[in-house]
Amino acid sequence: MAEAYVGGASVDWSTVFQGTGARQVGLPTYAFQHQHYWIKTPSPAVGDVTSAGLGSADHPLLGAVVGLAGVDGVLLTGRLSLVSHGWLADHVVWGVVVVPGAALVELVLRAGDGVG
């Protein structure tokens, strides 16, 4: 059917798909128009990070600190989300939540403090 249609034949698609439950859906008119389908998760679970070899970061934006193997360095890690940090909802640019520059500076300062 598709080859016939591409070849110029007229195909009544409603008859072809009748009884199958198929339906027509609108396509985006703009190539990058999209919708996120992220799974809604409850508040992040707080667990014992030491069991995974991590140390507490003692910081509201960072979850843990771990020393890097074989080098003199550390890795600071954490999770920022609207669920755990509701104030992020106040920082939206063109419909996208962004981390404010002040928070990034705070993370850099904390990293600097952590390594002396």
N, C-alpha and C positions, 0 to 999 in steps of 0.2 A: 504494500500500500504506500509506504513512504517513498519508494523508488518511483512509483507511478505519479505520486503527487509532485515530487521534484522534477519529474519529466514533463510536467504540465497538465496532467490529468486532474480532473475535478474529483475530489474525494469528500464524501459526507462523513466527517469524523464523528459526529454525534451518533450516527448509525453504527459505525465501526466499534465504538466503545460503549454502546448501549448495554446496560445490565452489568457492567464491570465495576461500577462505583467510581470510575475515573471522572474527573471534572477539570474544567479549564481554570487555570490560575493566571493572574496577571504577572507579567515580567517587569522587572525594574526598567524605567525609562532612562535611567542613568547608569552607566556601567559600574560605578562604585557605590551605588545605593545598596545598602545592606542592613540587616538587622542582626543583632547579637542574640545568640541562643545559649547564653551561659547558664549553667545550672545554678539555681538559687541555693546557697548554702547557709546553714545556720551560723551563729557566731562561731568564730574559730575556736577549736578545742584547745585548751591549755593543758599541756602534758609535761611530763618530766623529761626535759631535754637532755639531762645529764646521762640518761640511759643510752642516748645515741652518740655519746662522746662530745656533747656540746656543753658550753657553760652559759649561764644566764648573762644577758647583756645589760640588765638593770637599766633599761631605757624604754620609754613608751612606744618608740617607733621600731625598735629592734627586738628580735626574739631571742637570738642566741649568738654566741661567739665560739669559734672553733679555731684551733691552731692549725696552720698548714703543715703538711708533712714534708720534711726534707728542706724546708726553708724557714727563715726567721720572719714569719708573717702570720696574720690572722685573717679570718673571714667573718664578717659581720652579716648576719642574715635576719630577715624578718618578713612580715606580710602586711601590706597596707591594703585595706579594703573599706568600702563604704559601711560594711557591717561592723568592723572593729574600730574604725576611725570615722565616725559620722561627719566630722567637720570637713572631710574631703568633698562632701556634696556642695559645699559653698565655693568650690574652686572648679567651675565648669567653663570650658571655652568651646564654643560651637558644639555643644552637646556632649563633649568628652571631658571626663574628670581628669584633671592634671594635678600633680603634686606641686604645691607652691615652692618657689625658690627658697623661702626661709626654712622649710622642712629639709630641703636638700643640703643647705648650709649646716643645719643642725646635725645631720647625719655625718657630714664631713668632719665637723668638729668632734663628734663622738668617736669617730674612727681615729682621728689624730690623738685624742686623749687615750684611747685604748692601746696605742702602740708607743706612747711617750713622745 
